[in-house]
Amino acid sequence: MALLSSTAQGAAPSVIDKIKSDIVQPIIYLLIAVAVGYFLFGLMEFVRNQDNDEAQTDGKRHMLWGIIGLAIMFSVYGILSLINNTVGGLTS
């Protein structure tokens, strides 16, 4: 009975680590890259259209949403790391 409980406890952290490293982290990194790309697209749109106020406004809006996306993704990454270190105690 003790062997079964120690095996089950040993397997759970490895499964959680595998899910975190193979699924969650790549998704977070991809979304961070998308937010950076969206911000850079807005920056290029803003700089390229100096004479068009409407296009500059669109560029500002894209930059703002890119920054908001980055803030959200870094917050998610921080919250998941906090939960992992507090509850799971798993290594990063």
C-alpha positions as CSV (number, residue, x, y, z in Angstrom):
1,M,0.0,0.0,0.0
2,A,2.8,2.4,0.8
3,L,4.5,1.6,-2.5
4,L,1.3,2.5,-4.4
5,S,0.9,5.9,-2.6
6,S,4.5,6.9,-3.1
7,T,4.4,5.9,-6.8
8,A,1.2,7.9,-7.3
9,Q,2.7,11.0,-5.6
10,G,5.9,10.7,-7.6
11,A,4.0,10.5,-10.9
12,A,1.8,13.5,-10.4
13,P,4.5,16.1,-10.3
14,S,6.1,14.7,-13.4
15,V,2.8,14.9,-15.3
16,I,2.2,18.4,-14.0
17,D,5.8,19.4,-15.1
18,K,5.2,17.8,-18.5
19,I,2.0,19.7,-19.0
20,K,3.6,23.0,-17.9
21,S,6.7,22.6,-20.0
22,D,5.1,21.2,-23.1
23,I,1.7,23.0,-23.3
24,V,1.3,26.0,-21.0
25,Q,4.7,27.7,-21.4
26,P,4.9,27.5,-25.2
27,I,1.3,29.0,-25.4
28,I,2.3,31.8,-23.1
29,Y,5.5,32.5,-25.1
30,L,3.5,32.4,-28.3
31,L,1.0,34.9,-27.0
32,I,3.8,37.2,-25.7
33,A,5.3,37.1,-29.2
34,V,1.9,38.0,-30.8
35,A,1.5,40.9,-28.4
36,V,4.9,42.2,-29.2
37,G,4.2,41.8,-32.9
38,Y,0.9,43.7,-32.5
39,F,2.7,46.5,-30.7
40,L,5.3,46.7,-33.4
41,F,2.7,46.7,-36.1
42,G,1.0,49.7,-34.4
43,L,4.3,51.5,-34.0
44,M,5.1,51.1,-37.7
45,E,1.5,52.2,-38.6
46,F,1.9,55.3,-36.4
47,V,5.3,56.2,-37.8
48,R,4.4,55.5,-41.4
49,N,1.2,57.6,-41.4
50,Q,2.5,60.9,-40.0
51,D,0.1,62.9,-42.3
52,N,-3.0,60.8,-41.7
53,D,-4.6,61.4,-38.2
54,E,-7.0,58.5,-38.5
55,A,-4.3,56.0,-39.3
56,Q,-2.2,57.4,-36.5
57,T,-5.1,56.9,-34.1
58,D,-5.3,53.3,-35.3
59,G,-1.6,52.9,-34.7
60,K,-1.9,54.2,-31.2
61,R,-4.8,51.9,-30.5
62,H,-2.8,48.9,-31.8
63,M,0.2,49.9,-29.6
64,L,-2.1,50.2,-26.6
65,W,-3.6,46.8,-27.1
66,G,-0.2,45.3,-27.6
67,I,0.9,46.7,-24.2
68,I,-2.3,45.5,-22.6
69,G,-1.7,42.0,-24.1
70,L,1.9,42.0,-22.8
71,A,0.7,43.0,-19.3
72,I,-1.9,40.3,-19.3
73,M,0.5,37.6,-20.4
74,F,3.3,38.6,-18.0
75,S,0.7,38.6,-15.2
76,V,-0.5,35.1,-16.2
77,Y,3.1,33.9,-16.3
78,G,3.7,35.4,-12.8
79,I,0.5,34.0,-11.3
80,L,1.2,30.5,-12.7
81,S,4.8,30.7,-11.3
82,L,3.4,31.8,-7.9
83,I,0.9,28.9,-7.9
84,N,3.6,26.5,-9.0
85,N,6.0,27.5,-6.3
86,T,3.4,27.8,-3.5
87,V,1.2,24.8,-4.1
88,G,3.2,22.5,-6.3
89,G,6.7,23.2,-5.1
90,L,7.9,22.0,-8.5
91,T,11.2,23.1,-10.0
92,S,11.0,25.6,-12.9
